[in-house]
Amino acid sequence: MRAIYKKEIRAYLTSMTGYIFIAVLLAVLGLYYTANCLIGGYPVFGVILSSINFILMILIPVLTMRSLSEEKKQKTDQLLFTAPISMWKIVVGKYLAMFTMFLIPMALTCLLPLMMRMFGAVSLPMAYTAIFGYLLFGAACLAIGLFLSALTESQVIAAILTFAMLFFLNMASGIASLMPSQGILSKVLSSICLYERFVNFMQGIFDVTAVIYYLAVILAFLCFTILFLDKKHGKYRIYLALLTGIGAVGINLLVLLVPSTYFKYDVSQQRLFTIGEQTEEIVQGLSEDVTLFLVAQEGGEDTTLLELLERYQNLSSHIQVETKDPVQNPNFTSQYSQEDVEDNSIIVAGENRSKVIHYYDIYQYETDYYSYSTTLSAFDGEGQITSAIAYVTSEEVPVLYTLEGHHEAEMSSSVRALIEKENLEIRTLNLLTSRTVPEDAKILMINGPLVDISVEEKEKILDYMQAGGYVIMLTAYGEEDYPNLEGLLEAYGLELAEGLVLEGDSNYYLPNFPYYLLPDIGYSEVTQNVTGRYVLMPFAQGIVKKEDEKDNLSFESLLTTSDQSYSKVNIESEVMSKEEEDLEGPFDVGVKVTDTEAGTRLICFSTDKLLDEQADSMVSGANSELLMGAVSWMSGHESPVSIAPKSLMVEYLTVPAGSAIFWGLLIVFVIPLTILVTGGVIWVRRRKK
């Protein structure tokens, strides 16, 4: 075998074939690397390898087409096959020589992630996992090309057959998704797709099942090649080849029966597929069955979600995962929701209730209000799924009622999703038609009404509060008076100062907008998630605490302005600075009140703009997190689901233009041309001998 290996290596290195393969692969790889990583600053190396997948399908035939077909054409195959060496040594020797030629550019590729580290943060485990997966992918392609080279004595035919076969095996999954009927043929096509196994490596999963799959493909096609060339097996060659194929399929089927946690390791930078301790505790403590339905057309499933759902299933025997194709089952989602359910949404169904996790809640986006563009920012798969499992298996679901009928501010979809993730049901309440605040109300939220409530509504809310109810109130500044709303606050020792608060300290407001307040944040159970950050309070009124009036009330300042703040009484004044009639600060703009006797809890924020999406985005979501701190404190969950979304924001590389040009020219032109020139010189010298 060593003699065959040396002979083949010498043939590649004394002709232009090997040099063309290495140079073109490096040049194309370098081109994508320069454009994406050096000029674009993108730090994920696996994307580069995925981009040059098609080029490899073109180059593999260049390397494999002459291996056995040339032996047949030159009539040297009989001499080779009658030599005192076994057939498997001949085939393996030739294969190892081809693999060595592929290994050379891949070894040079290993230097590129290290180069990226000079210009920023790069996940080397993720990069080298992708390179390893690409190496296995290429090795499997080489084995297929070697087999097809044995079928004909024409190099051109061998090259065409190899390209066609590789193209088919790489596009098999895509072809399956286009089939109108997703039957057995579709599943077979999806299972034989070569590229599909590489995706896991690219995403940062070291997939042992994919390693076994690629090794099985390599061994199977090497065996096919040996059986085709070795005439001594005669008519049994077909049966032996069939048994080899069945064995390769059987090994992969057995591997699939083993839980993925034993075979798939998350090395991604964001740890997208790693299940946290809180999820493990909740899922492993289940006493009832829960089914996770992934609603997606077959072939169009989100691979990240599929991987994550599989890990949930492996955590507990009470978790079952099923995929439902909305085309084949058009009425399935209507059993759980009357709303439209997008592809790759998840339905979590328990014994008593169910919950729909919409796809747009799993992947979070940040909006740039200056350019009106959105950017994928976070993956909240684990947080949403675990929260939904806790919801469908809980004995009681607390209800948050939002008061309506007074032109209240509308709750944004993002805030609504956060509250639902906390496993509270949101309902609206109109006290003009309801006799009382419902008994199942865990929290009553009054969200910036522009019209005052009636005396009757005030009495109903006071009855609820005096019985130990919980209220979150956001007040709105308007031209009208709000005697009844202010009466609610006065009953619990709070009073709204006249006018709007403006800041005199530039460290406490946004530039040029002294009424966009950045108050001090007091430490509390409510504010613990936003401590050390900024909360934005536009158009806020001052809150005055009357702590001496009632001994049963406990006050806590959540948000406080600076000593240089003042309340502008005449808001129509053109003078922004403090005037004589203005009230001196500091002021509270967020207060927590607890009735130690009745157990009542009241939180007041003195602006209806707290949950405005634009204001929230300016402080990276701190405003909505502050609200969620209030909701969590009031809901009293003993173990609330607090799994933060996993950031998908990419920290781009900072590559100077000069460095990008230098390294780009070196990788794309200098190194490949040097390899080609070296190969040309060696080839010419050999021809002259």
PyMOL commands that set and color helices and strands:
alter all, ss='L'
color gray80, all
select helices_A, chain A and resi 2-13+16-39+46-51+53-64+69-73+77-81+87-109+111-116+124-149+155-178+184-192+194-203+208-229+231-256+260-262+277-284+303-315+333-335+359-362+381-393+413-421+455-466+483-490+506-508+613-618+622-635+657-688
alter helices_A, ss='H'
color red, helices_A
select strands_A, chain A and resi 205-207+264-266+290-295+319-324+345-349+354-357+363-368+373-379+399-403+425-429+441-447+470-474+494-496+500-502+509-510+513-517+520-521+537-538+543-545+553-560+566-568+583-584+588-595+601-605+646-647
alter strands_A, ss='S'
color yellow, strands_A
deselect
rebuild
show_as cartoon
